[in-house]
Amino acid sequence: KEIVLKHFNKNKDSVLRLYICQEGISYGSTVKTKSVFDLAGLNYLLRNTFINSDICNYFIIAAPSEIKKFATGKGNANKDGMVNIFSTIFPQLQLPKIDDICDAYFMAYYANKLFELGEI
């Protein structure tokens, strides 16, 4: 919460509307964490923090397959497929860990589309 507020210049008349889209747990992703329980614990800690904060207006949990389908049209797309699409949208970006930026972009875009459609 403090990180978000630090980057928001709040004055008397401003209203912070925060929409968060968090990727659901990918239970097969245990390579770096050694434990699916670590992933689940961190995931739910973040959920609880934002859901119970006074700055979060809407909180969306999107399954990894939802984001992949939204980005590529295929719910079982791999990271390379998503990165390729992201790279065609932003060809000038040359980042070492572009797959994380790619995921964040498509989750934000997904949440924005839901908001525009009135689903959140």
Contacts in CASP RR format, 6 or more apart in sequence:
PFRMAT RR
TARGET T0000
AUTHOR 0000-0000-0000
METHOD contacts of the structure
MODEL  1
KEIVLKHFNKNKDSVLRLYICQEGISYGSTVKTKSVFDLAGLNYLLRNTF
INSDICNYFIIAAPSEIKKFATGKGNANKDGMVNIFSTIFPQLQLPKIDD
ICDAYFMAYYANKLFELGEI
1 49 0 8 1.000
1 50 0 8 1.000
1 53 0 8 1.000
1 55 0 8 1.000
4 16 0 8 1.000
4 18 0 8 1.000
4 55 0 8 1.000
5 16 0 8 1.000
5 55 0 8 1.000
8 16 0 8 1.000
10 16 0 8 1.000
16 55 0 8 1.000
17 57 0 8 1.000
18 55 0 8 1.000
18 56 0 8 1.000
18 57 0 8 1.000
18 58 0 8 1.000
19 57 0 8 1.000
19 58 0 8 1.000
19 60 0 8 1.000
19 111 0 8 1.000
19 112 0 8 1.000
19 115 0 8 1.000
19 120 0 8 1.000
20 50 0 8 1.000
20 56 0 8 1.000
20 58 0 8 1.000
20 59 0 8 1.000
20 60 0 8 1.000
20 111 0 8 1.000
21 60 0 8 1.000
21 62 0 8 1.000
21 107 0 8 1.000
21 108 0 8 1.000
21 110 0 8 1.000
21 111 0 8 1.000
22 43 0 8 1.000
22 46 0 8 1.000
22 47 0 8 1.000
22 50 0 8 1.000
22 59 0 8 1.000
22 60 0 8 1.000
22 61 0 8 1.000
22 62 0 8 1.000
22 107 0 8 1.000
23 61 0 8 1.000
23 62 0 8 1.000
23 63 0 8 1.000
23 64 0 8 1.000
23 67 0 8 1.000
23 103 0 8 1.000
23 107 0 8 1.000
24 43 0 8 1.000
24 61 0 8 1.000
24 62 0 8 1.000
24 63 0 8 1.000
24 64 0 8 1.000
25 36 0 8 1.000
25 39 0 8 1.000
25 40 0 8 1.000
25 43 0 8 1.000
26 39 0 8 1.000
26 64 0 8 1.000
27 36 0 8 1.000
27 39 0 8 1.000
28 36 0 8 1.000
29 39 0 8 1.000
30 36 0 8 1.000
30 39 0 8 1.000
33 39 0 8 1.000
47 59 0 8 1.000
47 61 0 8 1.000
50 56 0 8 1.000
50 59 0 8 1.000
51 59 0 8 1.000
58 111 0 8 1.000
58 115 0 8 1.000
58 120 0 8 1.000
60 110 0 8 1.000
60 111 0 8 1.000
60 114 0 8 1.000
60 120 0 8 1.000
62 107 0 8 1.000
62 110 0 8 1.000
62 111 0 8 1.000
65 75 0 8 1.000
65 76 0 8 1.000
66 75 0 8 1.000
66 110 0 8 1.000
67 103 0 8 1.000
67 106 0 8 1.000
67 107 0 8 1.000
67 110 0 8 1.000
68 74 0 8 1.000
68 75 0 8 1.000
68 76 0 8 1.000
68 77 0 8 1.000
68 82 0 8 1.000
69 75 0 8 1.000
69 77 0 8 1.000
70 106 0 8 1.000
70 109 0 8 1.000
70 110 0 8 1.000
70 113 0 8 1.000
71 77 0 8 1.000
71 82 0 8 1.000
71 85 0 8 1.000
71 86 0 8 1.000
71 106 0 8 1.000
72 81 0 8 1.000
72 82 0 8 1.000
72 85 0 8 1.000
79 99 0 8 1.000
79 102 0 8 1.000
82 99 0 8 1.000
82 102 0 8 1.000
82 103 0 8 1.000
82 106 0 8 1.000
83 98 0 8 1.000
83 99 0 8 1.000
83 102 0 8 1.000
86 98 0 8 1.000
86 101 0 8 1.000
86 102 0 8 1.000
86 105 0 8 1.000
86 106 0 8 1.000
87 93 0 8 1.000
87 98 0 8 1.000
89 105 0 8 1.000
93 101 0 8 1.000
95 101 0 8 1.000
111 120 0 8 1.000
114 120 0 8 1.000
END
